[in-house]
Amino acid sequence: MPVRRLLGGFSALAGTMLVTQAIGFAALALASRELGPNYLGAANFATNITIYFAIPANFGLALLGMRDIAREPERAREIAGQILTLRLGIAIASAGTLAATAPLIAPNANTQALLPLAALAIPLDALSAEWVLLGCERRVATALARLAGQALYAVLIFTLLV
């Protein structure tokens, strides 16, 4: 791979990382002001529990798919379909488990109400095809997809909280 292409891809991904982190920080600052400590604490707890329940939906499947696509780019659609189907099935089971166990896990009513909503993020994350773009060595497209996702997140936070 030419150095110029490598540096271009790295620059796009690094720049996007800085911008998405700034957007995330601004969204968190807005959420903390609008929600207050009780609701923000419940939201953070629900988010962190959801991250644990999302682990089985990946189990390295994205990395495996990325590797396979890099080795055989002509099979990208086939590999992506198989991995996405498997990830989505596991994610739906994980999200269902989280929603069903919310009354047992949640320390308070606010968190119990938020856990099933947070569980919806698990299947949405499983549908992410960012790893396909990386496997196809499309770093700039990956950076733009990340930026678009974070911009959508910021719009949702602003719309829901303001």
C-alpha positions, 0 to 999 in steps of 0.5 A, a space after each residue: 500500500 502506498 504511503 500516501 494512501 496510508 497517511 490519507 486513510 489514517 488522517 481521515 480516521 484520526 480527524 474523524 475521531 477528534 470530531 466525534 469525541 468533541 460531539 460526544 463531549 458536547 452531547 454529554 454536557 448538554 445531557 448532564 445539564 438537562 437531565 440532572 444527576 438522578 436521570 443522568 446517573 440512570 442513563 449512564 448505568 443503563 448504557 454501561 449495563 447495555 455494553 456488557 450485554 452487547 459483548 456476545 453480539 460481537 465476540 470477534 465476528 467483525 474482526 473475523 469478517 474484516 480479515 476474510 473480506 481483506 483476503 477475498 474482497 470479491 466475496 465481501 457481500 457474501 461474508 457481510 451477509 453471513 456475519 451481519 445475520 449472525 450478529 443480528 440474531 445474537 444481538 436480538 437475543 442479548 437485547 431481549 435478555 437485557 429487557 427481560 432482566 431489567 427489573 432484576 438488574 435496575 437499582 431504581 425505577 428510572 433505570 428500570 424504565 431506561 434499560 429496555 430502551 438502551 437494549 435497542 442499541 444492541 441490535 442497531 450496533 450489530 447492524 453496523 457495517 463499518 468493519 466491511 468498509 475497513 475490510 475493503 480498505 475504504 478508510 475515508 468512507 469509514 471516517 465519513 460513516 462514523 462522522 454521520 453516525 455521531 452527527 445523528 447522535 448529536 441531533 437526536 440528543 439535541 432534539 430529545 433534550 432541548 
